[in-house]
Amino acid sequence: MTMSDQHHGLPVAGYRPQNDANVALVNEHKAMEERILRHLDQLRGTGVDERWLSIGRTAIEQGFMAVNRSVFQPARVPLPEDGGPAV
């Protein structure tokens, strides 16, 4: 892997550099998620049960977040009480 296909991690503790394939995969997931969320937005006010629509939307958002975490694999971080650097 060269630096050209390596992306710096977010400036958030636990996130590490990612390669082009991982970034492309997560971006593909984000596009899928957005299409689904827009469809759910269109269902609002059409007589569907708004409570269940909200529950379903949250579950979909959590599902995509979990899948994206499976790709990026953020790590746990040391805390000052562990003798590690402050986060």
N, C-alpha and C positions, 0 to 999 in steps of 0.2 A: 504494500500500500504506500503510495506516495503522498506527500503533503497536499498535492492538488486534489486528491479525492478524499481528503480528511477534513472534516468540519469541526471547529472548536466546539466544545460543550457549552451549554448555557452557563452564564456566570452565576450558577446556583450550585451550592454544595451537593456533591454526589453525582452530578452530570459530567460525563466525559466526552472526549472527541468521538465523532461518528463518521463512518464512511459514506460515500455517495449512495450506495445501495440502501443503507438503513434510512437515510434522509428521504430518498425517493419513495421507499415503502411507506413511511409514516405520512408523507405528503399525499400519497394515494389514499391512505386510510382517512385522512382529514377531508379529502374531496368526497369520499363515500359518505362519511358522517354528515357533511354539510348538505348533501342531496337528501338524505333521510330526514334531517332536522327541518329542512324547508318543506318537505312533504307533510311533516307533522304540524308545522305552522299553518299550512293550508287547511288542516282538519279542524283547527280551532273555530268555534262558532258555527259548526255545521250540524250540531245536534249530538256529537259524540260526548261521552262521559269525560268531562274535562279533568276530573281527578285521575282517572285511569290513563288518560293521555299524558298527563304530567308524570305519573309514575313510569310509564313506558319510556318517555323521553329521557328521564333521569337514568333509567337502566341502560338505555342505548349509549348515552354519554359516558357512563361508567364503563361499559363494555369496550368502547373505543379507547378510553384512557388506559384500561388494563392491557389491551392488545399493543398499544403504542409503548407502554412501559416494558412489555415483553421484548420489544425490538431494541429500545434504547438502554434498557437494563441499568437504571440509576442505582447507585450504591448507597448503602447506609453511611452516615457520616459520624466521625468522632466528635464527642462533646468535650467541653473544657473539664467536666468532672471525671472524664476518662483519662485525663492527662494529655489529651490531644489539643490541637489548635482550636480556637473559637470559630464557630461557624458564622 
